[in-house]
């Protein structure tokens, strides 16, 4: 297993990611889309999720594919970003065909960033327009760190952000992860710079600092956020030909990556969830073995993406929490 050429979820051919943010609002939106519909599923582990259209992602539902997936700030207000994305897709002629109408299928999830110092006194919900702008900005080389849905995100100790990572398997399949980190837990161990995800790091993608050597495994961390204020929302994707049920297993396996990279994770206060997406471009040659390895790769990619989100977050005036880079790098 090795990183893809960009080390981004867009190493899965055909996928694009768009970001939009509002600096005054201190929040934003991230969209994953493709040139054609793709199979998708979702798995929720957190106790406080905020979602739209996720019920239709169950394997027994009529619609098996979606046109885009949305990650947004703004708590429940951010769900309106999905409407903006749907409007943009409809204008492109995209969507599920019903008679002479097209209905874009756009599931989404939100994180809570309403207490991060931004101006939230809007007269009109801004997330619809941010969603449409993020769709219009979709590219195969999206920014990481302080961008999109992670623009105003906070984690247990550090600023959060958006992260991504990819892996190419020996089978030739590609797996990628995209995440907005706004967790209750910390991506680093104790008071040091080392990331919990260090054992899965490839090269020096988040500093090459190695695993933490000193931490108390019996420490009982107090909750650093209140009810409903924490969430890590993610997408894992592959070019493998998967059914919706197989996508669900991929999303479930990827949750292990969240637990590897954030301590604690999947708490009652977090809304942690993982979407899975499959473009279907590459068949499985060994259905059991390939599925096993895809799940492992998804968990590894998600752990790496989480660390990259925190590692690459940029300091800005008015930050509620420090950026990791401001504390542990110079220049």
C-alpha positions as CSV (number, residue, x, y, z in Angstrom):
1,X,0.0,0.0,0.0
2,X,1.4,3.4,-1.0
3,X,-0.1,6.9,-1.2
4,X,-1.7,8.0,-4.4
5,X,0.0,10.7,-6.6
6,X,-1.8,13.6,-4.8
7,X,-2.4,11.9,-1.4
8,X,-6.0,13.1,-1.6
9,X,-9.4,11.5,-1.9
10,X,-9.4,12.7,-5.5
11,X,-6.8,10.1,-6.4
12,X,-10.0,8.0,-6.8
13,X,-10.5,8.8,-10.5
14,X,-13.5,10.9,-11.3
15,X,-14.0,12.4,-7.8
16,X,-13.7,16.2,-7.2
17,X,-13.8,18.2,-4.0
18,X,-15.0,21.8,-3.6
19,X,-14.6,24.2,-0.7
20,X,-16.3,27.5,0.1
21,X,-16.0,29.5,3.3
22,X,-16.9,32.9,4.8
23,X,-14.1,34.4,6.9
24,X,-16.5,36.7,8.8
25,X,-18.8,33.8,9.5
26,X,-15.8,31.6,10.3
27,X,-17.4,28.6,8.8
28,X,-17.7,26.8,5.4
29,X,-18.8,23.9,3.3
30,X,-17.0,21.0,1.6
31,X,-18.6,19.0,-1.3
32,X,-17.6,15.7,-2.8
33,X,-19.0,15.1,-6.3
34,X,-18.3,13.3,-9.6
35,X,-19.2,13.3,-13.2
36,X,-21.8,10.6,-12.7
37,X,-23.7,9.2,-9.7
38,X,-21.8,7.0,-7.3
39,X,-22.8,4.3,-4.8
40,X,-22.9,5.6,-1.2
41,X,-23.6,4.5,2.4
42,X,-23.2,5.9,5.8
43,X,-22.3,4.6,9.3
44,X,-22.8,6.7,12.5
45,X,-20.9,6.1,15.7
46,X,-21.3,9.4,17.5
47,X,-24.1,10.2,19.9
48,X,-25.1,13.6,18.4
49,X,-25.2,13.4,14.6
50,X,-26.7,16.0,12.3
51,X,-27.6,14.7,8.9
52,X,-29.8,15.1,5.8
53,X,-31.0,12.3,3.5
54,X,-29.0,9.6,5.2
55,X,-32.0,7.2,5.6
56,X,-32.0,6.6,1.8
57,X,-28.4,5.3,2.0
58,X,-29.6,2.0,3.6
59,X,-29.1,-1.0,1.3
60,X,-32.9,-1.7,1.1
61,X,-33.8,1.7,-0.2
62,X,-34.9,2.5,-3.8
63,X,-32.1,5.0,-4.7
64,X,-28.7,3.3,-4.6
65,X,-26.5,6.1,-5.9
66,X,-26.0,9.8,-5.1
67,X,-24.8,12.9,-6.9
68,X,-22.8,14.5,-4.2
69,X,-22.0,14.3,-0.5
70,X,-21.8,17.4,1.7
71,X,-19.8,18.2,4.9
72,X,-20.7,21.5,6.4
73,X,-20.2,23.8,9.4
74,X,-23.1,25.7,10.9
75,X,-24.7,23.0,13.0
76,X,-28.3,22.4,11.9
77,X,-28.2,25.6,9.8
78,X,-25.5,24.0,7.7
79,X,-27.8,21.3,6.4
80,X,-29.1,24.0,4.0
81,X,-25.8,23.7,2.2
82,X,-27.2,20.5,0.7
83,X,-30.0,22.5,-0.9
84,X,-27.5,24.8,-2.5
85,X,-25.6,21.8,-3.9
86,X,-28.8,20.3,-5.1
87,X,-29.8,23.5,-6.9
88,X,-26.4,23.7,-8.6
89,X,-26.6,20.1,-9.7
90,X,-30.1,20.5,-11.0
91,X,-28.9,23.5,-13.1
92,X,-26.4,21.1,-14.6
93,X,-29.1,18.6,-15.5
94,X,-28.0,16.2,-12.8
95,X,-30.3,14.1,-10.6
96,X,-32.5,11.1,-10.2
97,X,-34.9,10.9,-13.1
98,X,-38.6,11.2,-12.2
99,X,-40.7,11.8,-15.3
100,X,-39.4,15.0,-16.9
101,X,-37.8,16.1,-13.6
102,X,-34.4,15.6,-12.2
103,X,-33.9,15.4,-8.4
104,X,-30.3,15.5,-7.2
105,X,-29.6,13.2,-4.4
106,X,-27.3,15.0,-1.9
107,X,-26.9,13.5,1.6
108,X,-24.9,15.6,4.1
109,X,-23.7,16.0,7.6
110,X,-22.8,18.9,9.8
111,X,-20.5,19.9,12.6
112,X,-21.0,22.5,15.3
113,X,-18.9,25.7,14.9
114,X,-21.3,28.3,16.2
115,X,-19.1,29.3,19.2
116,X,-15.8,29.7,17.4
117,X,-15.7,33.5,17.4
118,X,-17.3,34.1,14.0
119,X,-20.2,36.5,13.3
120,X,-23.3,34.3,13.3
121,X,-25.9,37.1,13.3
122,X,-27.2,36.5,9.8
123,X,-30.6,37.6,8.5
124,X,-30.6,34.8,5.8
125,X,-29.0,31.4,6.2
126,X,-25.7,31.6,4.4
127,X,-25.1,27.9,3.9
128,X,-27.3,27.5,0.8
129,X,-25.0,29.9,-1.1
130,X,-21.8,28.4,0.4
131,X,-23.0,24.9,-0.7
132,X,-23.6,26.1,-4.3
133,X,-20.2,27.9,-4.3
134,X,-18.4,24.8,-3.0
135,X,-19.9,22.7,-5.8
136,X,-18.8,25.3,-8.4
137,X,-15.3,25.2,-7.0
138,X,-14.9,21.4,-7.2
139,X,-11.4,20.4,-8.3
140,X,-9.1,17.4,-8.1
141,X,-6.6,19.4,-6.0
142,X,-8.6,20.8,-3.0
143,X,-6.9,22.7,-0.2
144,X,-6.4,21.1,3.2
145,X,-6.2,22.5,6.7
146,X,-8.2,25.7,7.2
147,X,-10.7,25.3,4.4
148,X,-14.3,24.4,3.6
149,X,-16.2,22.6,6.4
150,X,-13.1,22.7,8.5
151,X,-12.6,26.5,8.2
152,X,-13.9,27.2,11.8
153,X,-13.5,23.7,13.2
154,X,-12.0,23.1,16.7
155,X,-10.7,19.9,18.2
156,X,-9.9,18.9,21.8
157,X,-6.6,20.9,22.0
158,X,-6.0,22.4,18.6
159,X,-7.8,24.1,15.7
160,X,-9.4,21.5,13.6
161,X,-9.6,21.6,9.8
162,X,-10.1,19.5,6.6
163,X,-7.8,16.6,5.9
164,X,-7.4,14.0,3.2
165,X,-5.2,11.1,2.3
166,X,-5.1,8.2,-0.1
167,X,-3.7,4.7,-0.7
168,X,-3.2,2.5,-3.7
169,X,-3.4,-1.2,-2.9
170,X,-1.5,-4.1,-4.5
171,X,-4.8,-5.1,-6.2
172,X,-4.7,-1.8,-8.0
173,X,-7.7,-0.3,-6.1
174,X,-7.5,3.2,-4.8
175,X,-8.9,4.3,-1.5
176,X,-9.1,7.9,-0.2
177,X,-10.5,9.7,2.8
178,X,-11.8,13.3,3.4
179,X,-12.6,14.6,6.9
180,X,-13.6,17.7,8.7
181,X,-12.2,17.5,12.3
182,X,-14.2,19.2,15.0
183,X,-13.7,16.5,17.7
184,X,-14.1,16.5,21.4
185,X,-11.0,14.3,21.5
186,X,-7.4,15.3,20.7
187,X,-5.4,14.3,17.7
188,X,-2.1,14.5,19.7
189,X,-0.9,12.6,22.8
190,X,-0.6,14.5,26.1
191,X,1.2,17.8,25.9
192,X,3.5,16.7,23.0
193,X,3.4,17.3,19.3
194,X,3.1,13.6,18.3
195,X,-0.1,12.5,16.6
196,X,-2.0,9.4,17.7
197,X,-2.2,8.4,14.1
198,X,1.7,8.3,13.8
199,X,1.9,4.5,13.3
200,X,-0.1,4.8,10.1
201,X,1.8,7.9,8.7
202,X,3.2,7.6,5.2
203,X,6.4,9.6,4.8
204,X,6.3,12.9,6.6
205,X,2.7,13.8,5.6
206,X,2.1,15.2,9.1
207,X,5.6,15.9,10.3
208,X,7.2,12.5,10.5
209,X,7.5,12.9,14.3
210,X,6.9,9.2,15.1
211,X,4.7,7.8,17.9
212,X,4.3,9.4,21.3
213,X,6.7,7.9,23.8
214,X,5.2,9.4,27.0
215,X,1.6,9.4,27.8
216,X,-0.6,8.1,30.5
217,X,-2.9,5.4,29.1
218,X,-5.0,5.6,32.3
219,X,-5.8,9.3,32.1
220,X,-9.5,10.1,32.3
221,X,-10.0,13.1,30.0
222,X,-12.8,15.5,31.0
223,X,-15.2,16.7,28.2
224,X,-13.8,19.9,26.7
225,X,-17.0,20.7,24.9
226,X,-20.6,20.8,25.7
227,X,-23.5,18.7,24.4
228,X,-23.8,18.8,20.6
229,X,-20.6,20.9,20.1
230,X,-18.3,18.2,18.8
231,X,-18.2,16.1,15.6
232,X,-15.8,14.5,13.2
233,X,-17.5,13.9,9.8
234,X,-15.8,12.0,7.0
235,X,-16.0,10.4,3.6
236,X,-14.0,7.4,2.5
237,X,-14.1,6.6,-1.2
238,X,-12.8,3.9,-3.6
239,X,-12.8,3.1,-7.3
240,X,-13.9,-0.5,-6.4
241,X,-17.2,-1.8,-7.7
242,X,-19.2,-2.1,-4.5
243,X,-22.8,-2.6,-3.7
244,X,-24.5,-0.3,-1.2
245,X,-24.2,-3.0,1.5
246,X,-20.5,-3.3,0.8
247,X,-20.1,0.4,1.0
248,X,-21.7,0.3,4.4
249,X,-19.1,-2.2,5.5
250,X,-16.4,0.1,4.2
251,X,-17.8,3.0,6.2
252,X,-18.0,0.8,9.3
253,X,-14.4,-0.4,9.0
254,X,-13.2,3.2,8.4
255,X,-14.5,4.2,11.9
256,X,-11.5,2.4,13.3
257,X,-9.4,5.1,11.7
258,X,-11.2,7.7,13.7
259,X,-10.5,5.8,16.9
260,X,-6.9,5.5,16.1
261,X,-6.5,9.3,15.4
262,X,-8.7,10.9,18.1
263,X,-8.7,10.2,21.8
264,X,-11.4,9.9,22.9
265,X,-13.7,9.4,19.9
266,X,-17.3,8.3,19.2
267,X,-18.5,9.9,22.4
268,X,-22.0,10.7,23.4
269,X,-21.2,14.4,22.7
270,X,-19.6,13.8,19.3
271,X,-21.7,13.4,16.1
272,X,-19.1,11.2,14.4
273,X,-20.1,9.6,11.1
274,X,-18.5,8.2,8.0
275,X,-19.9,8.2,4.5
276,X,-18.5,5.7,2.0
277,X,-18.5,6.2,-1.8
278,X,-17.7,3.8,-4.6
279,X,-17.3,4.8,-8.2
280,X,-17.4,1.2,-9.5
281,X,-14.6,1.6,-12.0
282,X,-12.5,-1.4,-10.9
283,X,-14.1,-4.8,-10.2
284,X,-13.2,-6.9,-7.3
285,X,-11.1,-9.9,-8.4
286,X,-11.1,-11.5,-4.9
287,X,-14.5,-10.5,-3.3
288,X,-13.5,-11.5,0.2
289,X,-9.9,-10.6,0.2
290,X,-10.3,-7.3,-1.7
291,X,-13.1,-6.2,0.6
292,X,-11.0,-7.0,3.6
293,X,-8.1,-5.0,2.4
294,X,-10.3,-2.1,1.3
295,X,-11.7,-1.8,4.8
296,X,-8.2,-1.8,6.3
297,X,-7.0,0.8,3.8
298,X,-10.0,3.0,4.5
299,X,-9.3,3.0,8.3
300,X,-5.6,3.8,7.7
301,X,-6.5,6.7,5.3
302,X,-9.0,8.2,7.6
303,X,-6.5,8.2,10.6
304,X,-3.9,9.9,8.4
305,X,-6.4,12.4,7.0
306,X,-7.4,13.4,10.6
307,X,-3.8,14.1,11.6
308,X,-3.2,16.0,8.4
309,X,-6.3,18.2,9.1
310,X,-4.9,19.3,12.4
311,X,-1.3,19.5,11.2
312,X,-2.1,21.8,8.3
313,X,-4.6,24.1,10.1
314,X,-3.4,27.7,9.8
315,X,-3.4,30.2,12.7
316,X,-5.6,33.2,12.3
317,X,-6.4,36.3,14.5
318,X,-9.2,35.6,16.9
319,X,-8.6,31.8,17.1
320,X,-10.4,30.2,20.1
321,X,-7.8,27.4,20.1
322,X,-4.2,27.5,18.9
323,X,-3.2,25.9,15.6
324,X,-0.8,23.0,16.0
325,X,1.6,24.7,13.6
326,X,1.8,27.8,15.7
327,X,2.9,25.8,18.7
328,X,5.3,23.3,17.1
329,X,6.7,24.9,14.0
330,X,8.7,28.1,13.3
331,X,8.6,30.4,10.3
